[in-house]
């Protein structure tokens, strides 16, 4: 993916999800499944934050926390991001496909 080259893979996933939500808003598709796209946007933001925690190994945070603690926090945030993105995808699928 040339769009997110040089970025953490988790941050790249988050930017892709946020881009999908922005394109849905631009094409007026988001109004059909507002709740689902809100969950997807939250998942995208959490993915970007999980990708940013890998950068937090230097400076003050690197002095206070060890690399294993930072890795654990990153995995926790990525797990929450995956869960919220999954909830969002299910809501979008339900609201678009089953509701009239």
Secondary structure, DSSP 8 states (H G I E B T S, - for coil): -GGGTTS-HHHHHHHHHHHHHHHHHHTT-GGGGHHHHHHHHHHHHHHHHHHHHTTTTSHHHHHHS-HHHHHHHHHHHHHHHHHHHHHHHHHHHHHHHT--
